[in-house]
């Protein structure tokens, strides 16, 4: 039976047509890192191909390959709309296709880097010459046989394969036990409500109390045989980001390559769902987790002091799954110099407060619907719970002529940190510092040890006022809620 399956596998390999493309080293690196999801070409062969081998210009040879998903052909304008920064930056795209009527985009699936490049000069009788653009190859070609051998060798060096599927009913207890065993020792406030809340939001298909959270997925990690080897949780955020974690493998499946395979599967799932960035956090004491995340191409974006627990710091890692987007061109406007006083938000007209909140959010971050603003205001004013699993919110407002001209939304987190968003429609420093003082007092009343804000880097006025109020910068987060809009994490202990 095994021999028959092996023969069938070899038959499938012989049936796959391929092309050999020339590519610059920096573009090949982005493909293997997973940040370049489409390869752009002006011309491609007429015949279909299912695999692409990459010849790195500069003489290194063939450095790896990827399987082909879809192949798009369209005018440059339509092609950009279809793939955008998942291929390259807008400036490079425009330069490459400036004189072309049509272009092609090859979807990258399962990129695989060879252990060592296959040099063309050592087999010139087989290869002939490096491709100027591409060479079609297929079963029966000596070149194809050499490259397929290199591909199979690379696969054998990391034979681990995983797929992700929604958690089934019979594995929920195992998920909860695994999370409690490995997560609760690092975070004092993690109890059974944490994994139970993840599963509840997963079942709903949306987060009823989320601020930037849209939904969660609790997933089983399965090996080739379909056996569950661990679990991961994906938290989908508005603006195109997904937080991963906790991701935990059963002990017998660790240090066997399944960890890196899981990261690749997670990123593939996220990208195909249309999201542009993945991020994760871990205690600064978890050296192995930090290495694991960085090995997948993530980069350290923030170091948060005694954030989710008083006993350790927290690292924030991020990775863009598409090409870098240029930052927003203009700084946030200063706004009017309106003197305002802290007020009870419940004293303001509810409809007017919702409209003001939406306008402030648009000015500071991005446009939101009135329904979004109405729900945040409702939760902040009408829901009195302090249970962290319910994501309690509080709202502090500055009032001028019966209008909210600045606000701070507070969200207590497990472990004593309180997350804040500062939305401002005035540049009056004295009024805003009063707002921050009131926010700090309220955060302390909620049991918080630390108050932190995530604030747009281009709002120099807002950041200066935060610093003048004693807040310290802890990191720069790449485009968390909007492409090209980086944000500063700035905090103060209470």
C-alpha angles and dihedrals in degrees: 000000000000091000090052091051091048090052089050090050091051089049090054091050092052091052096057115100117205145179131222112224130193111230137174116251094244091054092048090052091053091051092053091044090052097239095109109063100169131044113212124217135171092210133025134174119274093231118080119255130190103195136042124206116201123224108195112220114235096060103280092122132223106346103181147310145238137209118247123245115176124345113214126200120188146122113293092254093053092041091055091049089052101046107011116162092357084084107032142312120302092246093054091044092053092047093049096048099032094117099029127105093199138015140190133227120197114204111229115227127177100354112206126192118207119236089236128008118258104238117219095207092065091059104031090144089061101038104032096197141346113272116259088206111341144333123209113229134175147155112327095029114118089219091054091052093052094049094044089053090053090048094051091047090053091049092051091054089061107023094164115120129176138178128197126228135170112274116266125223095252093058099049095093091050090051092052093047093047093050093048093047096051106027107037096063089065098043120049096203096050108112137151091291090070100066090032090056091049090054093045093053089044090056093047093053091223139049110251093193099034123129102189092355114101102176146329133231123201107201137190116227108220131188126220092283092053093252115148107242099170147324140257134190123215120199111198115211131197112256096045105289130124125198115211125207167150089034111174132169124202109260097250091059098052124108091023100102095267092113095062090041089054092052090051091049092049093051092047091052093047095047094048088053089059100255121140107201140037126198139174140182134216139170112274087235092062098090095168093052091049091051090047092053094045091048088061091058099266119142131210109256104168141012108207115199116228089335112153094013135021091231101063145015126247129235121211116205125189140183130187112222092200133049116288115279116220112249121259109282100225135054118239110272116258093236127209122315097244119169108217140170133225110259140178102265089214088066091064124085104270096223091047092048091052091051092047092047092052091048092049092048091051091050095049103034121355139310117293132184123257087242090059092048092045092053094049091049091047093051092046095049106029105033110074101178120125096194107127092216089062090055096231115208132202129194128210117189139193112214129206119171092342093308129111104238097173135011143183119211113203126201117183113219130201114275099033105291118124117205118216138189117201113208113185136185095169134059094206102132097198093053093046092049088053088053090051092048091052090047091053092050092049092047089053091049087055090057097261123154095188137027119206133178130203104212135174111264091222093062095087092166094054093046092048090053091048090052092047087055091058101266118145128210114246103173151332115250116207112236098319100170105013135023111263094009109111121191138208123228105218124174149173132198113237 
